[in-house]
Amino acid sequence: MRIVIENRIDAPRVIVVLVPIASVAMALVFGGILMSIVGADPIETYAAMAEGAFGSPEQWKVGQYYSITETLVKAIPLMLTGLAVGVAFRMLFWNIGAEGQLVLGGVSASAVALWMGDLIPGIPDSAWVYLPMMAIAGIIAGGIWAVVPALLKAYLKVNEIITTLMLNYVAILWYQYLFNVAWKDPAGYGFPGSAKFGECCKIARISGRLHWGLAVAFISALIMWIILDKTKWGYQIRLIGENVSAARYAGINIGKNIVGVMLLSGGLAGLAGMVEVAGISHSLQEGLNVGYGFTAIIISWLARLNPWGIVLVANMFAAILVGGDQIQMTMGLPGSVAHVLQGAMLFCVLGGEFFQRYRLTVKR
């Protein structure tokens, strides 16, 4: 008797629906076991995380939605970077450099906010002028940074995992030099960080710290859904990812598509950097590179590279991160519990995907 792994020609709908749910449930069980090991009550901990991420009925009754808005604030860069890596992964181009692309997008947007008025005398101090220019600068910077490994992959066959990963460190170190030294605010009492942006360079707030970058993220998801699922270019991207030989036989230019997709991918990550500096920090300072680009890799895979799925999973991960901060403050547990849950979800969902693609049969 032996167990044989066989490909599923067509997974039953019940498996497609239930396996992801069961996978997330298994991740929560695994996280609960770890909490028990460190002496925490899993149910109490999960309840505290949920309250930290979404608030409580008592808070909602008096109109306090701070927890929900904080979760949405955290979700905005996760949605944009998740969309960024998701489009590259559709073509099986492993863009591990969204973190660096996000950072350079924030740096370029900050440069526009700080010096465009000096370079172009007489320009009106209006958000309708500055914010679009900051967005364009962020998109271009992120796109250019992503095109470097794309060209190396397309025409020299250089492994993109190594180049995109290494370029992260170049971008992050450059950004740290800028806000610590070159762009450090002389009037900042010795604290690192650039001067504060003018009012025309700030994205308007909706409630609390929640800003209209949320609309940017949803519009970006809509655009990506249209491009990937409703256009000829989206079909070419999917075909290259599924079978590059068939795509080449069909006359699709592989190198041109790699460069185009990475321009789009890096541009989205750069836009995330612009939204962060214009919507939250209002200056170039520490806190821009907190791992959004790396968390986006997990998000895009859990969402199966679907743009609307990425929006959903990004909000779920944002809730886990905000809830992790809550239990760190109220229960004294390490904030890394949230990251453990993220990793557990990735492993469980990927394990569940195995059973969606394959089935185990016993042969005698």
Beta strands, then each sheet from edge to edge (+ up, - down):
strand 1: 2-7
strand 2: 205-207
strand 3: 210-211
strand 4: 358-363
sheet 1: 1+ 4-
sheet 2: 2+ 3-
end
